[in-house]
Structures are given as structure tokens and as C-alpha cells.
């Protein structure tokens, strides 16, 4: 059905586009015939009819273009939704532009980029929607009440399938690379860039003189050079103004449909009846962003109508031969500038409200499509208690869940286990779910209770040739960031994978023990994975504060498998030599 609709709209779009071109050629041919050949005065009616028909088809063409883009977006929405149901998020945007090298957990927990939390979560189509999701995933809010408000809004949206679908489809008509920055820069510029009275006066006088001269010249047999003189002056005057008019037209007509889509998006928001406080607030911001503007919908519809006429300037034949008769481009720019001045302080507020709704809709879609997820309980008390916790980036068909808990500030898990058994995956699952929970999204667990935690990790560490930094020194910098965050107060949630393994075993053990003690003393909580069994005796030194857990492999002959189940205590096996043999590195016996 979606594919058939796309094909129908494509056919209509091509037919009307061809008709527009033919009408332009008819109008130009008729004008040239009137001026240079002896023809009946009735030709003027033909030219006028062609111009009127062109304007009508211009409006029709824009409407078909919007329907065509919506049909395409609807097809893509369905295809991506079906892919997400089977755990494939590869078609979603990656959000790599939001990644920061010095972020306390972004790279370790795959927050942005390919196969990332952003790609898993986001169905946002606008730049502001993506920026909102990125901001929420990058930092926790100030209080648990904010998280609860986001959850309440997302839960309400999860039951509004048609709203979420229309929000995604209309947003998608903006285009994958749509950037509102040029439009906002134009809207928010200061001052009066155009001589209003002069241009308005010329707009009234020039069309009158040009049309009157053409009509009277033909009727009274005036010389062609005299008849065409005012027209030529109008062309030259328009060209002299192009330096000021072209940037304005380019800022808003690079995709006329984008403006129409924004108007329809705001209309969609205004038409809803919301119950949750956050959604009501979003709607109010769209309805009352400026005292001078009735609503975003009415304002954007007016802008869309102006730009609809300006779209004719994309046809160079119309722009150079027809538009000068009516002083068309400067008058369009004046209309655009008037709209800009009335809405200068409101548009960004509308877009930010829209972005927030898209972020909440993304969370709602995530919960709707995967009913195995849960809405976490987030409070101001510092804790981490998870039942059946899994990694949100592993498809549910392959996901292995474990129960994990930390009783409060100053507690930690020491995770031991053989290579590839699941230590790093567990810690990433813990961190990723905290990030999702504090953003307001559903989490990959049957139950999750957490406090307002500040996640800080040291898991993936790489050297830097550009900074002349060794891998060990790079790790020390990440660990310093974790400690510095812990100094600011309780609630730092640390995840440290194989810490200090860039140095010898003696210093590694001494340094790791000192670091864990310091973090727990500062009220942090978290997990440390290690192959150093010497670290596991901290459960005796810090009884009640440190707990040992482990993963292990299962061996049947030469076959080694993993069940990825978390067990209490310290691991008593290793598999490094066995793995070396499996990959062909048979070192023999010594």
C-alpha cells in the first residue's frame, strides 16, 4: 500500500512539473510574438491565461510535492519500524556528530556512532529533536522529578501511535540533511536590512509602468525599443538588488517543503489533548512563544504561502523574464522580512519545543516496540538494583540477563572471569541502562531502581600519536576524570575495566586497590573487572562494601562455550592458553 501510494504521487508530480514548464514556454512565446510580430490583441489573453495557469499549477505542484514526500517518509517509517522489531537499528541516524572525546562515558558506553544508544533510541527527524536526545543521553538532569516527568510524558505518547507516526513522517519530509541554522540565522538577525518604503514604492510603480507600456505600445504602434525600455530597466534594477535578495530567498527556499512541514508539525502539536504536565508545557510553548504571534501554526502557514510564491524563482526562465515585470523578487523579500521581524523571538522556542516532543516520542516508540523493556524507578536516593538486566544494544533474541545490585554509596562489585565470558558486556549494560534511565527512556531490565547517578567510566583506552600519549597515560587521564567527579559528592557510578593493565602486576594491584578504596571513601559506587585475583580479597578488607562476582566458561573436550551468567564469588579458571590454541597459536608445553 505504501509503495503504491509513492508511485502514484511520483507520477502526478512529474505530470504537473511538465505542465508548468510548458506554460512558461507558452507565456514567453506569446510575449515574444506580441512584441515582434503582427498578431491580434487576443494573444494578450492567451499570455495572461498561461501566467494564471502557471501560478495555479505552482500551488498544486507544491501540494503534490508535500504528499509525495509524506508518502516516501511513510514508507521509510514502516520499513525502519519493521527492522527495529527484529533488532536492526542500522538505518537510523548515528548521531556521531554529538560525540566528544573528553566525555566521561560517551565512547565507553557507545552513546553515539554506529550501533549506539542514540541509534537505538532516536526516531527524531529534526535537528532540534536529535540535539535534545543527545543532550539527555549526555548528562543527567538536576533531579529525579525531571526524569519522572519525562517518563510520564513518554508513557502517554506510547499510546498515541498515530501522533508518533505523523510526527515522524512530517519530520522526515524535512530531509535527512536538513539544517535549520541558515533559516534561524536569517530570522534572528538584527536591524532593518532593506529600505522598506523605497522598495514598496518601486513595487507599486514598476509593474504599473511595465505593463502599461507593453499594452499601450502594442495598441498604438510604438517602437519596440520604447515599449521594452521599462521592462529592461526593471530587469537591470532587479539584478542590482540580487546581492541583498538572493541570500534571503536561498535561506528559506532551499527546501520550501521544509517550511510547510514545520507548519504541519506545529499544527499537529496544537491539535492534541495532552494530560501529562510536560506535554502540556510543550504545547503551551508552541501556542504562546511570542506575544505578537497567535500561534506557530498560523505563522508558519503564512511563511509557507510567501515562500510558495518565491519557489517560482527557482525557475531561471521565470526569474529572468517574467518576474521583472512585477518587481517580483524584491516584493517577496519584503514580505519575508516582515514575517521575520514579527517572529524573530519565537521560532527557536517553537523548534526547541518540537525537539523535546520528538525526544519523548522516541522514548515512547522504544517502549512500544519492545515490551520486554521496563520503566525504571528513579529517586534521589543513591542506589542501583536491577533484575534481569541486559544490554540494550543486543537484540532480545540473543540477550542474556543478570540480576545486579549495589546497596548504596561506597559499594562496589569486583568482577572476575575468563576472557570473552561477559565481564565488559555486563558493565556496559549497567552503564548504558543508567544513561537511558536518567534520560527518561525505558531500560533493558524487568525491574530497575536507581538514584541520581553520575556515570564515569574507564573501559576503552587508546594511545594518541597526535598528543604523544601512551595507552597507560591515556588511561590515567580517564581515571583522573573519574576521581575528580567523585570529589564533587556522592553518586558517581564508576565502571572500570581491567584498570592499570599497562604496568607490571605488582604496581597494578597496588594502584587498583588504592583507587577503589579512594572512590568508595568518597561515596562512589560501581564495578571493577579484573584478571588480578589479588584484587578479589578486598571483600574481606572492606566487608559489606565490596562483593565478588564472576563469569566462567564451560568446556567440553576442545569446545569452549559461555553462558554469560553472573555468579557469586571469585572465578577459579582461566582460558587464555586455550584461546591461543583455538586461534592457531599453539605454544606447546614447556
TISEGU-770120 format. One line per 4 residues: number of its first residue (from 1); their letters; for each residue y, x, z of C-alpha. Coordinates in steps of 0.2 Angstrom, whole numbers, padded with zeros to 4 digits. Example, Ala and Ser with C-alpha at 12.3 -4.5 7.8 and 13.67 -1.06 7.14 Angstrom:
// TISEGU-770120
1> AS> -0022,0062,0039  -0005,0068,0036
END
This chain:
// TISEGU-770120
1> XXXX> 0000,0000,0000  0012,0014,0005  0008,0024,-0011  0010,0008,-0022
5> XXXX> 0027,0005,-0014  0033,0023,-0018  0028,0022,-0036  0037,0005,-0038
9> XXXX> 0053,0012,-0031  0052,0028,-0041  0051,0018,-0057  0066,0007,-0053
13> XXXX> 0076,0022,-0048  0073,0031,-0065  0077,0015,-0075  0094,0012,-0066
17> XXXX> 0098,0030,-0067  0096,0030,-0086  0106,0014,-0087  0120,0022,-0078
21> XXXX> 0120,0037,-0090  0120,0025,-0105  0135,0015,-0098  0145,0031,-0095
25> XXXX> 0142,0036,-0113  0147,0019,-0120  0163,0019,-0110  0168,0036,-0116
29> XXXX> 0163,0032,-0134  0173,0016,-0133  0188,0025,-0127  0187,0039,-0140
33> XXXX> 0185,0026,-0153  0200,0016,-0147  0211,0031,-0147  0206,0040,-0163
37> XXXX> 0200,0026,-0174  0207,0010,-0180  0197,-0003,-0170  0200,-0021,-0164
41> XXXX> 0208,-0024,-0147  0192,-0032,-0141  0185,-0014,-0139  0195,-0013,-0123
45> XXXX> 0185,-0027,-0116  0169,-0018,-0120  0175,-0002,-0111  0181,-0012,-0096
49> XXXX> 0164,-0021,-0096  0155,-0004,-0096  0165,0003,-0082  0162,-0013,-0071
53> XXXX> 0144,-0012,-0075  0143,0006,-0071  0151,0003,-0053  0139,-0012,-0050
57> XXXX> 0124,-0001,-0055  0131,0013,-0044  0129,0002,-0029  0112,-0004,-0035
61> XXXX> 0106,0014,-0038  0111,0019,-0020  0102,0004,-0013  0086,0008,-0023
65> XXXX> 0088,0027,-0018  0088,0022,0000  0072,0011,-0002  0064,0025,-0012
69> XXXX> 0067,0037,0002  0061,0025,0015  0045,0022,0005  0042,0040,0004
73> XXXX> 0046,0043,0023  0034,0028,0027  0020,0036,0018  0023,0053,0026
77> XXXX> 0024,0045,0043  0007,0036,0041  -0001,0052,0034  0005,0063,0049
81> XXXX> 0001,0049,0061  -0017,0049,0055  -0018,0068,0055  -0012,0068,0073
85> XXXX> -0025,0056,0079  -0038,0070,0074  -0028,0084,0082  -0019,0091,0067
89> XXXX> -0001,0093,0070  0002,0106,0057  0013,0095,0046  0025,0093,0060
93> XXXX> 0040,0104,0061  0038,0120,0071  0055,0122,0080  0053,0141,0078
97> XXXX> 0072,0142,0077  0073,0137,0095  0063,0152,0102  0071,0165,0112
101> XXXX> 0064,0182,0116  0070,0183,0133  0064,0166,0139  0054,0166,0155
105> XXXX> 0039,0157,0147  0043,0151,0129  0032,0164,0120  0018,0165,0133
109> XXXX> 0015,0146,0133  0018,0143,0114  0033,0132,0117  0040,0135,0099
113> XXXX> 0032,0140,0082  0016,0137,0074  0003,0127,0084  0016,0125,0098
117> XXXX> 0021,0112,0111  0036,0107,0101  0025,0104,0085  0013,0094,0096
121> XXXX> 0026,0083,0104  0040,0081,0091  0041,0067,0079  0060,0068,0078
125> XXXX> 0068,0068,0061  0086,0073,0065  0093,0089,0071  0100,0082,0087
129> XXXX> 0083,0075,0091  0075,0092,0089  0088,0100,0099  0086,0088,0113
133> XXXX> 0067,0090,0113  0069,0109,0113  0081,0109,0127  0070,0098,0138
137> XXXX> 0055,0109,0134  0065,0125,0138  0072,0121,0155  0068,0108,0169
141> XXXX> 0080,0095,0174  0090,0096,0190  0080,0083,0199  0063,0073,0199
145> XXXX> 0074,0057,0197  0078,0063,0179  0060,0065,0175  0056,0048,0181
149> XXXX> 0070,0040,0171  0063,0049,0155  0045,0043,0159  0051,0025,0162
153> XXXX> 0060,0025,0145  0046,0033,0136  0034,0021,0143  0044,0006,0137
157> XXXX> 0046,0014,0120  0027,0017,0119  0025,-0002,0117  0038,-0004,0104
161> XXXX> 0028,0003,0089  0039,-0005,0076  0055,0003,0083  0047,0020,0084
165> XXXX> 0041,0018,0066  0058,0013,0059  0067,0027,0069  0055,0040,0062
169> XXXX> 0056,0033,0044  0075,0031,0044  0077,0048,0051  0066,0056,0038
173> XXXX> 0077,0049,0024  0090,0062,0030  0078,0076,0023  0069,0090,0031
177> XXXX> 0083,0102,0029  0097,0090,0033  0111,0099,0044  0125,0088,0051
181> XXXX> 0135,0103,0055  0146,0103,0039  0150,0084,0042  0154,0087,0061
185> XXXX> 0165,0102,0056  0175,0091,0044  0176,0076,0056  0181,0086,0071
189> XXXX> 0194,0097,0063  0212,0097,0070  0228,0092,0061  0233,0082,0046
193> XXXX> 0226,0092,0031  0233,0080,0017  0251,0074,0013  0247,0056,0016
197> XXXX> 0262,0047,0009  0264,0058,-0006  0245,0056,-0011  0246,0037,-0008
201> XXXX> 0262,0036,-0019  0253,0045,-0033  0238,0035,-0031  0248,0019,-0034
205> XXXX> 0259,0026,-0048  0247,0037,-0059  0234,0024,-0063  0248,0011,-0067
209> XXXX> 0256,0024,-0079  0240,0030,-0087  0233,0013,-0091  0249,0005,-0096
213> XXXX> 0252,0019,-0108  0235,0018,-0116  0236,-0001,-0118  0254,-0001,-0124
217> XXXX> 0252,0014,-0135  0237,0006,-0144  0246,-0011,-0146  0262,-0003,-0153
221> XXXX> 0255,0011,-0163  0262,0025,-0153  0257,0043,-0157  0241,0049,-0149
225> XXXX> 0249,0064,-0141  0261,0052,-0132  0248,0040,-0127  0236,0053,-0120
229> XXXX> 0250,0063,-0111  0250,0054,-0094  0231,0055,-0094  0232,0074,-0097
233> XXXX> 0244,0076,-0083  0233,0066,-0072  0218,0077,-0076  0228,0093,-0073
237> XXXX> 0235,0086,-0056  0218,0081,-0050  0212,0099,-0055  0226,0107,-0045
241> XXXX> 0221,0097,-0030  0202,0101,-0031  0204,0116,-0019  0208,0103,-0005
245> XXXX> 0197,0088,-0011  0181,0097,-0016  0176,0103,0002  0179,0086,0009
249> XXXX> 0168,0077,-0004  0155,0091,-0003  0154,0089,0016  0150,0071,0016
253> XXXX> 0142,0068,-0001  0129,0082,-0002  0117,0068,0003  0125,0051,0003
257> XXXX> 0109,0043,0009  0111,0053,0025  0126,0044,0030  0118,0027,0026
261> XXXX> 0103,0032,0036  0114,0036,0051  0122,0019,0049  0105,0011,0049
265> XXXX> 0098,0021,0064  0113,0016,0074  0111,-0002,0069  0093,-0001,0074
269> XXXX> 0098,0005,0091  0111,-0008,0094  0099,-0022,0089  0087,-0018,0103
273> XXXX> 0085,-0026,0120  0080,-0012,0132  0075,-0013,0150  0074,0005,0157
277> XXXX> 0090,0012,0163  0090,0027,0152  0088,0017,0136  0101,0005,0141
281> XXXX> 0113,0020,0144  0108,0027,0127  0113,0011,0119  0129,0009,0128
285> XXXX> 0134,0027,0122  0131,0021,0104  0141,0005,0107  0156,0012,0116
289> XXXX> 0158,0030,0111  0177,0028,0107  0190,0015,0112  0196,0015,0094
293> XXXX> 0179,0010,0086  0170,-0006,0088  0153,0002,0086  0144,0016,0077
297> XXXX> 0136,0004,0065  0152,-0004,0058  0160,0013,0057  0146,0021,0048
301> XXXX> 0144,0007,0036  0162,0009,0031  0160,0028,0029  0144,0024,0018
305> XXXX> 0154,0012,0007  0168,0025,0004  0155,0039,0001  0145,0027,-0011
309> XXXX> 0160,0027,-0022  0163,0046,-0020  0145,0048,-0026  0151,0044,-0043
313> XXXX> 0160,0061,-0043  0143,0070,-0044  0143,0064,-0062  0153,0078,-0070
317> XXXX> 0157,0067,-0086  0164,0053,-0074  0173,0065,-0063  0182,0074,-0078
321> XXXX> 0185,0059,-0090  0185,0043,-0081  0191,0047,-0063  0208,0054,-0068
325> XXXX> 0213,0038,-0075  0213,0030,-0057  0218,0046,-0047  0200,0043,-0040
329> XXXX> 0196,0059,-0031  0212,0061,-0021  0211,0042,-0016  0193,0044,-0010
333> XXXX> 0198,0059,0000  0212,0050,0008  0200,0036,0013  0188,0048,0020
337> XXXX> 0202,0057,0030  0207,0041,0038  0190,0037,0043  0188,0055,0050
341> XXXX> 0204,0053,0061  0198,0036,0068  0181,0043,0073  0184,0061,0077
345> XXXX> 0179,0060,0096  0165,0048,0094  0152,0054,0081  0145,0068,0091
349> XXXX> 0142,0056,0105  0133,0045,0094  0122,0059,0087  0118,0065,0104
353> XXXX> 0113,0048,0110  0102,0046,0094  0094,0063,0098  0090,0058,0116
357> XXXX> 0081,0042,0109  0071,0052,0097  0065,0064,0110  0060,0049,0121
361> XXXX> 0051,0041,0106  0042,0057,0103  0035,0057,0121  0031,0038,0118
365> XXXX> 0022,0042,0102  0012,0056,0110  0006,0044,0124  0002,0030,0112
369> XXXX> -0009,0041,0100  -0019,0050,0114  -0024,0038,0128  -0033,0052,0137
373> XXXX> -0016,0059,0142  -0008,0054,0159  0010,0051,0165  0012,0064,0179
377> XXXX> 0019,0061,0196  0034,0072,0198  0043,0073,0215  0054,0086,0223
381> XXXX> 0040,0092,0235  0033,0109,0229  0015,0107,0223  0003,0107,0209
385> XXXX> -0013,0096,0209  -0022,0092,0193  -0038,0083,0190  -0047,0086,0173
389> XXXX> -0033,0097,0167  -0034,0103,0149  -0024,0112,0136  -0013,0100,0126
393> XXXX> -0015,0111,0110  -0034,0110,0110  -0040,0094,0101  -0048,0082,0114
397> XXXX> -0065,0083,0105  -0066,0102,0109  -0056,0102,0125  -0064,0107,0142
401> XXXX> -0055,0100,0158  -0055,0108,0175  -0048,0102,0192  -0035,0114,0198
405> XXXX> -0024,0113,0214  -0011,0123,0223  -0006,0116,0240  0012,0121,0241
409> XXXX> 0024,0136,0241  0017,0153,0244  0000,0149,0237  -0010,0157,0223
413> XXXX> -0026,0157,0213  -0034,0174,0208  -0044,0170,0193  -0058,0182,0188
417> XXXX> -0071,0181,0174  -0078,0190,0159  -0069,0192,0143  -0067,0176,0132
421> XXXX> -0073,0165,0147  -0057,0155,0148  -0045,0163,0161  -0030,0164,0150
425> XXXX> -0033,0147,0142  -0033,0139,0160  -0017,0147,0165  -0008,0142,0148
429> XXXX> -0015,0124,0151  -0007,0125,0169  0010,0131,0162  0010,0120,0147
433> XXXX> 0007,0104,0157  0021,0109,0169  0033,0111,0155  0028,0094,0147
437> XXXX> 0028,0085,0164  0046,0091,0168  0052,0087,0151  0047,0069,0154
441> XXXX> 0032,0069,0142  0014,0064,0146  0002,0078,0151  -0016,0083,0147
445> XXXX> -0025,0078,0163  -0032,0062,0170  -0020,0065,0185  -0006,0077,0188
449> XXXX> 0005,0079,0203  0018,0092,0203  0035,0096,0211  0051,0103,0203
453> XXXX> 0044,0120,0197  0052,0134,0188  0039,0142,0176  0039,0160,0174
457> XXXX> 0025,0170,0165  0019,0187,0160  0005,0185,0148  0008,0191,0131
461> XXXX> 0016,0208,0131  0020,0219,0116  0029,0235,0114  0045,0236,0104
465> XXXX> 0049,0250,0092  0067,0244,0090  0070,0246,0108  0059,0261,0110
469> XXXX> 0050,0251,0124  0031,0254,0128  0020,0240,0132  0019,0244,0150
473> XXXX> 0038,0245,0152  0040,0228,0142  0028,0221,0155  0038,0227,0169
477> XXXX> 0053,0219,0162  0044,0202,0161  0038,0204,0179  0055,0208,0185
481> XXXX> 0061,0192,0177  0048,0183,0187  0053,0191,0204  0071,0188,0201
485> XXXX> 0068,0170,0198  0058,0169,0214  0073,0177,0224  0083,0161,0220
489> XXXX> 0072,0150,0230  0055,0141,0232  0047,0133,0217  0044,0147,0205
493> XXXX> 0027,0144,0196  0021,0161,0191  0007,0164,0178  0002,0182,0177
497> XXXX> -0012,0188,0165  -0020,0205,0168  -0005,0212,0176  -0001,0231,0176
501> XXXX> -0016,0235,0165  -0005,0248,0156  -0008,0260,0170  -0023,0268,0180
505> XXXX> -0034,0257,0190  -0028,0264,0207  -0009,0261,0204  -0013,0244,0195
509> XXXX> -0022,0237,0210  -0009,0243,0222  0006,0237,0212  -0003,0220,0208
513> XXXX> -0006,0217,0227  0011,0221,0231  0018,0210,0218  0008,0195,0223
517> XXXX> 0012,0197,0241  0031,0198,0237  0030,0182,0226  0021,0172,0239
521> XXXX> 0033,0178,0253  0047,0171,0243  0039,0154,0241  0032,0155,0224
525> XXXX> 0016,0148,0219  0004,0151,0204  -0011,0160,0197  -0016,0178,0193
529> XXXX> -0030,0183,0181  -0038,0200,0183  -0053,0211,0180  -0050,0221,0195
533> XXXX> -0062,0213,0208  -0052,0223,0221  -0038,0210,0220  -0050,0196,0225
537> XXXX> -0050,0202,0243  -0033,0195,0245  -0041,0179,0251  -0045,0187,0267
541> XXXX> -0029,0196,0269  -0019,0181,0265  -0031,0167,0271  -0026,0150,0267
545> XXXX> -0013,0157,0254  -0025,0165,0241  -0040,0157,0234  -0053,0165,0222
549> XXXX> -0059,0155,0207  -0069,0161,0192  -0076,0158,0175  -0093,0165,0169
553> XXXX> -0104,0167,0153  -0121,0160,0150  -0134,0172,0142  -0150,0168,0134
557> XXXX> -0158,0183,0126  -0145,0191,0115  -0135,0175,0114  -0120,0173,0125
561> XXXX> -0110,0156,0127  -0097,0150,0138  -0095,0133,0146  -0076,0136,0152
565> XXXX> -0080,0128,0169  -0070,0134,0183  -0080,0139,0198  -0075,0144,0216
569> XXXX> -0077,0162,0222  -0077,0178,0213  -0086,0182,0197  -0101,0194,0198
573> XXXX> -0105,0198,0180  -0096,0206,0165  -0099,0206,0147  -0088,0220,0139
577> XXXX> -0103,0231,0134  -0112,0215,0127  -0097,0210,0117  -0096,0228,0110
581> XXXX> -0114,0226,0104  -0111,0209,0096  -0097,0215,0085  -0107,0231,0080
585> XXXX> -0100,0244,0092  -0117,0249,0099  -0113,0264,0110  -0131,0267,0115
589> XX> -0136,0272,0133  -0130,0287,0142
END
